[in-house]
Amino acid sequence: MDRESELYTIGQLAQYAGVSARTVRFWSDRGVLPPAGRSSGGYRLYDVVAVARLELIRTLRDLGLGLDAVAALLARHVTLADLAAAHVKALDAEIRTLQVRRKVMHTVARRQSTTEEMTLMAKLTRLSAKQRQRIIDDFVEEAFDGAADPDATVIAGWMRELPTAVGEDLTDEQIDAWLELAELVADRDFRQKIRAMVLSAADDPRVEFGLNIRPLVLAHAGGAVERGVSPASAEGRETLDRVVPADLPAEEATALVAWLEMVADARIERYWQLLGTLNATDAGPPAVPAFAWLLAAMRAHRCP
């Protein structure tokens, strides 16, 4: 097969190139491997140029290029360098997709997830950054609708903060956080709880007192939690007095208890913890145990 004038049948060409005759026939039918002529019996014949062309087609196909791209290259509509650059981008996208899928399946195996969880994880990984942000934005907009207080606007902004990437760079912990956060914001009871907090803060200025005592709560009530002090004990009363003035009017004490009943919900703090995990930031030590302790102390000594 070294003579330039020699012609080959489809079978001979296939044998030389190490591909099937069906493949040669298919590529020829698609126009990327045109015959040099036909035999007296009407069979397609190929010359030495077709041999070289066939080697190139096989190489390009082995690299994953489609026949349309191969045809464009052979027709010189694109250069090999341009085609290779485009293919690199396609391969990079495919690799990222495979890595995300691997993460999902690894998480399913590690968590022994249900089919519902796996479906949710797969859905989250397919969403664009804009679509994932929309899920959180919808939740925040519903919760803060109509809230004109400047502090509420700031808090709403914090609650929207999400990373722009999800995929191969996420840790197992972050994938778990995405799953849990999506489930949390879809919980109707949780959405109503956040909405109630926003409305109460706007309608009742007395709860501002509760917001201002946070450092005292963490310092004193948090210390009581660590020491195992009972909220109903005498020491519990003394600790309570360091946080909430003993002469706080009954009406304001009642408002404070109502506020504590909302903020002592572990799901609210969990929301901030999940955001911290996703954004690779420190959400700080848990505060709910301290607020729950203060709530119990208020019920025991101020609003029995």
Stockholm file with secondary structure:
# STOCKHOLM 1.0

chainA/1-304         MDRESELYTIGQLAQYAGVSARTVRFWSDRGVLPPAGRSSGGYRLYDVVAVARLELIRTLRDLGLGLDAVAALLARHVTLADLAAAHVKALDAEIRTLQVRRKVMHTVARRQSTTEEMTLMAKLTRLSAKQRQRIIDDFVEEAFDGAADPDATVIAGWMRELPTAVGEDLTDEQIDAWLELAELVADRDFRQKIRAMVLSAADDPRVEFGLNIRPLVLAHAGGAVERGVSPASAEGRETLDRVVPADLPAEEATALVAWLEMVADARIERYWQLLGTLNATDAGPPAVPAFAWLLAAMRAHRCP
#=GR chainA/1-304 SS CCCTTCCBCHHHHHHHHTSCHHHHHHHHHTTSSCCSEECTTSCEEBCHHHHHHHHHHHHHHHTTCCHHHHHHHHTTSSCHHHHHHHHHHHHHHHHHHHHHHHHHHHHHHHHTCCHHHHHHHHHHHHSCHHHHHHHHHHHHHHHHTTCCCHHHHHHHHHHHCCCSCCSTTCCHHHHHHHHHHHHHHTCHHHHHHHHHHHHHHHHCGGGHHHHHTHHHIIIIIHHHHHHTCCTTSHHHHHHHHHHSCTTCCHHHHHHHHHHHHHHTCHHHHHHHHHHHHHTTCCCCSCCHHHHHHHHHHHHHHTCC
#=GC SS_cons         CCCTTCCBCHHHHHHHHTSCHHHHHHHHHTTSSCCSEECTTSCEEBCHHHHHHHHHHHHHHHTTCCHHHHHHHHTTSSCHHHHHHHHHHHHHHHHHHHHHHHHHHHHHHHHTCCHHHHHHHHHHHHSCHHHHHHHHHHHHHHHHTTCCCHHHHHHHHHHHCCCSCCSTTCCHHHHHHHHHHHHHHTCHHHHHHHHHHHHHHHHCGGGHHHHHTHHHIIIIIHHHHHHTCCTTSHHHHHHHHHHSCTTCCHHHHHHHHHHHHHHTCHHHHHHHHHHHHHTTCCCCSCCHHHHHHHHHHHHHHTCC
//
